[in-house]
Amino acid sequence: MALPQQRPILITGGRVIDPANGRDGIFDVLIADGEIKAVDQSIPAGSLDGAVRVIHAGGLVVCPGFIDIHTHLREPGFEYKETIATGAAAAARGGFTTICAMPNTDPAIDNAAVVDYIANRAASVPARVRVFGCVTKQRAGRELADMEELISAGVVAFSDDGDPVYDAGLMRLALTYSRDLGVPISNHCEDHELCPGGVMAEGWVSSRLGLAGIPAVAEEAMVARDISLAELTGGRLHVAHLSSAGSVAMVRQAKERGIPVTAEVCPHHLLLTDAWALGGKGDPNVAAGPLAYDTYTKVYPPLRTETDVAACVAGLADGTIDCVATDHAPHERVSKECTYHEAAFGISVLETALGTLMSAVHNGDVSLPTMIERLTTGPARVLGNGLSQYTALTPGTPADLTLFDPDAAWTVDVNQFASMGRNTPLDGVELRGRVAATIAGGRLVFEEPAVLNKGETA
Ligand code: NCD
């Protein structure tokens, strides 16, 4: 991300929540030359030269820009689903200033040339783009990718996401390298043998719809295997899109035993249940429209039960789960306008993430500063590779910030998305909590005038 600089920005009167510096209060923030220049109780605009843009942020939260360590940008290979440019624009609308491109592209990100290609394509988009490399060559699960070459090219972690690292011996080897290289292995935990043909969570909804189920144990069996391998090797295991109560319990216990494991949870697994597959936006008594179900709810891992949702929320609140990650998985329309079995797995998440997450805050289950921590310092800690400079509102550091109204109610309209992926079951649903502005590298990369105006008039 190397965009031309803009004039200085002075943000006044917002509630600054800066978990890295333990700050939560009303402050002014001055940004110039791409950096945070000052954070103070009062920075008079008169003391600055007239070219400064003043944003009155009364009633808004001002915090470090969100970091997403699980974003499917689809480029190269699937540009009809998303491009790096449209994904980055969606990130800016969602308040994310750093996103991590997942390697299930075509070609897959298993060599330095593909990493370089992505870095070039990301040079002038409105978000910082970091890259995950494949664990195995072509994500085929047979032979490790050249992890050292990929690290030299700049990858920040490894994953075969979309598929698990199925072979336990290979996973052991990858974790051993990860220990020595200091970079995590993020695994998509799914034991195929336990869910042949499964398309949604196994339970009463899958029975009612006559759809093949995916039991929670398909995730949990591999989480258990991977925790054992992390203990054996000392390698850094990261559990991607963790979604079941059993997985949360295992990660909690592993951490208590000092095993090097981290985990992420997606916004949809903190709010939606398998009942959403019935097509009534979560109301089990409302039948779907022309189809018997809503294919936009098809996602991996599947939406599960209330118990699983509650366990994920509790795990995020108590730190068992280190961070939120969107698993933004954009798909073209035809891959969802079909039968549930044929539909692609995945939800477009970047632009609804904050509104979805804020329900856990409004319900009193996760405090607002904790939620912000899980979107900033939390993901940076998982990668442990220098993203921390983007997670603190400290003078002298790059100015990546998100401004949002925690209370603004709005209705999701996929036609407004910057993402090419309009695949979300939340279309038409009212959420509370909306991004007002996103600043990346000192540059205002997104502003929503209707929300920013609240600060102007507060
Ligand atoms: C992801 C995709 O479409 O790439 N789909 C999904 O349902 N989450 C793959 C993945 O993250 O498992």
Boltz pocket constraint, residues with backbone or C-beta under 6 A from the ligand:
constraints:
  - pocket:
      binder: B
      contacts: [[A, 72], [A, 104], [A, 161], [A, 162], [A, 163], [A, 188], [A, 298], [A, 299], [A, 300], [A, 301], [A, 327], [A, 329], [A, 330], [A, 345], [A, 346], [A, 347]]
      max_distance: 6.0
